[in-house]
Amino acid sequence: MTTIRTIRLSSDDNVVVAVDAIAPGATVAGTTARERVPRGHKMAVADVGADAPVRKYGQIIGFASRPIAAGDWAHEHNVALHDFARDYRFCEGAKNDEVLAPDARATF
């Protein structure tokens, strides 16, 4: 059996991105798919109530236009855009991991 790959970068995300197509009944990220989710699309991994934010990569990417159950395909048929207040502290938590010491780094 082949493992279906998904991407979830933040523990706050309520969707995962399908690296591979997800068939109905397949279990990924601890959730059973309720419908086919095409490759590159999103599947809810938690219930998202109507008008609640849909989060991907730790960011709000839209709002549920109707309730989305865990395992549902999240796409334009059930996700809408709304204005909302944003916190523009982009990359505030970024850090340099210093993989190599400065004198060991390649230069031109």
C-alpha positions in Angstrom: 0.0 0.0 0.0 1.3 3.4 -1.0 1.3 6.3 1.5 -0.7 9.3 0.2 1.5 12.4 0.7 0.1 15.6 2.0 1.6 18.9 3.2 0.7 20.6 6.5 3.1 23.3 7.6 1.3 24.6 10.7 -0.4 22.8 13.5 -3.1 25.6 13.3 -4.0 24.5 9.7 -7.5 22.9 9.3 -6.6 21.7 5.8 -3.8 19.7 4.2 -2.6 20.0 0.6 -2.8 16.8 -1.4 0.6 16.0 -3.0 -1.1 12.9 -4.4 -4.7 12.6 -5.3 -6.8 11.4 -2.4 -9.5 8.8 -3.1 -12.8 8.6 -1.1 -12.3 6.4 2.0 -8.5 6.9 2.1 -7.1 8.0 5.5 -4.6 10.8 5.5 -3.4 13.0 8.3 -5.7 11.1 10.7 -8.8 11.9 8.6 -10.8 9.8 6.3 -11.6 11.4 2.9 -15.3 11.8 2.3 -14.8 12.6 -1.4 -12.1 12.7 -4.1 -9.5 15.4 -3.5 -7.4 16.2 -6.6 -3.6 16.5 -6.4 -2.7 20.0 -5.3 -6.0 20.7 -3.7 -7.0 20.9 -0.1 -8.8 18.5 2.2 -10.2 19.5 5.6 -8.7 17.7 8.5 -11.0 19.3 11.0 -14.6 20.5 10.9 -14.9 24.1 9.7 -18.1 25.9 10.6 -19.9 28.2 8.2 -18.0 31.6 8.0 -15.1 30.2 10.0 -11.5 30.7 8.7 -9.9 28.1 6.5 -6.2 28.0 7.4 -3.3 26.8 5.2 0.4 27.2 6.0 -0.7 29.0 9.2 -2.5 31.7 7.3 -6.2 32.5 6.6 -6.8 31.7 3.0 -10.6 32.1 3.0 -13.8 31.4 5.0 -16.1 28.4 4.8 -19.1 29.5 2.7 -21.0 26.6 4.3 -20.0 24.0 6.9 -17.0 21.8 5.8 -16.7 18.4 7.4 -13.3 16.8 8.1 -12.5 14.8 5.0 -14.3 17.1 2.6 -12.5 18.7 -0.4 -12.0 22.4 0.4 -12.3 24.4 -2.8 -14.2 27.3 -4.4 -17.5 25.5 -4.0 -17.3 25.8 -0.2 -14.6 28.5 0.5 -15.1 32.2 0.0 -13.1 35.4 0.5 -14.1 38.1 2.9 -12.4 41.2 4.2 -10.9 40.7 7.7 -8.4 42.5 10.0 -4.9 41.3 9.3 -1.8 41.3 11.5 1.1 42.4 9.3 3.9 41.1 11.5 5.2 39.0 8.6 8.3 36.9 9.4 8.5 38.3 12.9 9.5 34.8 14.1 12.1 34.2 11.4 15.5 33.2 12.5 18.8 32.4 10.9 19.7 28.8 11.7 23.4 29.3 11.0 23.9 25.9 9.4 27.5 26.7 8.6 29.8 29.1 10.4 30.5 32.3 8.3 34.1 31.3 7.6 33.0 27.8 6.3 30.5 29.2 3.8 31.3 29.1 0.0 31.7 32.4 -1.6 32.3 33.7 -5.2 
